[in-house]
């Protein structure tokens, strides 16, 4: 068993032992704690994955979502062309005890180490909802002790923009996470946390900062910024979250977004991804 502290949550993991997984979570290792927040029990290279009894409520890109008859949730992957189920995740109602299984890697010709790592990241996105938190598709920085989250669809230039903050203010800027940071409320204050899941760049660190602002980016020849609120802010932020099919989890997602937007100012930065855009954003913060 190994234990990790991510977004101030103690996560005990058993059954996972591979170099890629250990490499990506190395900065988050902590002492094994019986007072864990989340326990994940994994079985690898399963030749037969049986699905528990439950009601299928959604099927999204070959991923099936189930509410179990004996309480709890499950998701499993099934591609019609293949003879067996590819993945199974079974969680109790609190998402603090989770069992996972993966089929043999040679069925899909995928790297097993990476499959396990990214599967754990998907689980974390749901489990954190039960702990006053959420994961956002964004690039997050600490600037001079304050957290700033830059969010936008893939390809807009989030990583380039945060890289310019680091270039312009190297002594004051730390990139907390370049793809999937977490937000959690601690004593009614929203904090932005680095997580191990940071896309291909692997840019992340096990640090946190009080969240000062959320800035949505859109490409434009000219730089401009203005504050957004209400339905526009909710819509933009919701589009950058993992939206669960489970009604209870979706309600938690919406509640968390509303709570964040009540505390944190939100802006839309139309920009050409330049140092001038960095200065414009900095001027309103």
Buried (B, 14 or more C-beta within 10 A) or exposed (E): EBBBBBBBBBBBBEBBEBEBBBEBBEBBEBEEEEEBBBBBBBBBEBEEBEBBEBEEEEEEEEBBBBBBEEEBBBBBBBEEEEEBBBBBBBBBEEBBBBBBBBBEBEBBEEEBBBBBBEBBBBBBBBBBBBBBBBBBBBBBBBBEEBBBBBBBEEEBBBBEBBBBBBEEBEEBBBBBBBBBBBBBBBEEEBBBBBBBBBBEEEBBBBBBBBBBBBBBBEEEEEBEBEEBEEEEBBEBBEEBBBEBBBEEBBEBBEEBBEBBBEEBBBBBBBBEBEEEBBEBBBEEB
